[in-house]
Amino acid sequence: MIGLSLCSSVGAQSNDILYSACPLIGAYSPATFTRSSEPFKKLSADFIKTFNQLIGKGDSDDYGPITPNTTSFTAMKEYPTFIEYHYTSPQDQLDTGTKLTSDTKLPVGDLTMVFTVYAWLIKMGDTWDTPITQYLPELKMASKWGGVAWEEVTIGSLARHMSGLIRQTEACTIGEECEWKTFAEKLAVDPFVFHPDTTPIVWYTAFQLLAFAMARHSGVGEYSTVLQGAVLGPLDMTSSGLLSPEMKDVFAFMYFNTEQQGEPAAISLISTVADLARAGNAMLGSHLLPPAVNRRWLHHSVDTSNLRKGVGRPWEINRAGGSAISPIVDVWTKSGSLGSHYASYFGLAPDFDVGFAILAHDGGGGARDGNRPLDLNQCLRGRGQRGAGGLAVHDRGGDGGALRRHLSGRQRE
């Protein structure tokens, strides 16, 4: 059976562009290789060779310059991942006396949004068109701002960065449960920047509203309890949870301020690459969601002004393809950061049944003094040597570094 989409490329006045059928999106053969398969053995060998060459030369076209005498990696293949690499900088080793492993806890920042939406789907279903006022009816009493009524704000617009709300309320701290009354009072003052469903911009307030709605609907009071019951507990993510002052085993925690402002449901998750790999496997395999709901979730929702970038709920979708009519690959990613020390990158490629997770810490003096923002690429791709990072690839196959190059346009000849 052959599938053909209704798409063509035809020259209007000349024959210089010939007709070409557009390949179907996502029409790929299922990934079936295992650790013992030859494709995986080659993938693993190539991955290790790439980093060995990078360390040996101290430079590469893809990763940029590094200092080999201060850069180190460890590699292992162990469930629930196929490939792992860990690097702990001398600065971080000196500061913490430890090295990163797959079970090292680090803040994931904005990646928390994915787990808030995941919890919503598990607890509430894909009720994207439902107004938030159905769950938080007191918002109906808020006066209109610029002609916007709260009934126009749907669960879908909140989840896909289209709510139009202010970015944050400054009513919450990242290390504590946010209090609804204070949050609502802050949000009532000039709450909207755009009309809902106008343009995608990251809104931290949106995910805190989803958290309040879930907690109230569940009758548990605290969002951390909802998240634990819906996602973390069922997936055995025993090293994950929302940030709190009691979490003393977070990597380089002595430099971290848990009292800084921020919406916990958007940026306060603590996790490990091992736990994120478990979550990625569950998302790819529809372990906690009905397959139909999962398929609708892992789907493009909104465009951006960059033709290679789309938006999901709450995914950042990267689209790769060699030309306007070549096969494409969509990758559902979410990047995050917290302060100037921590960053994360998480992604799923459902077409190939693979994913990746990266957590990073920058222990450099510039980041510590607040003079230089943390750059995830610098920490994990060789453009700086003071950071620490771990990479995990979900157990369906693939590799993080090669996958990112593959998905950025170097995927097919």
Secondary structure, 3 states (H helix, E strand, C coil): CCCCCCCCCCCCCCCCCCCCCCCCCCCCCCCCCCCCCHHHHHHHHHHHHHHHHHHHHCCCCCCCCCCHHHCCCEEECCCCEEEEEEECCHHHHHHHCCCCCCCCEEECHHHHHHHHHHHHHHHHCCCCCCEHHHCCHHHHHCCCECCECHHHCEHHHHHCCCCCECCCCCCCECCCCCCHHHHHHHHCCCCECCCCCCCCCCCHHHHHHHHHHHHHHHCCCCHHHHHHHHHHCCCCCCCCEECCCCCCCECCHHHCCCCCECCHHHHCEEECHHHHHHHHHHHHHCCCCCHHHHHHHCCCCEECCCCCEEECCCCEEEEEECCCCCCEEEEEEEEEEECCCEEEEEEEECCCCEEEEEEEEECCHHHHCCCCCCCHHHHHCCCCCCEEEEEEEECCCCCHHHHHHHHCCCCCC
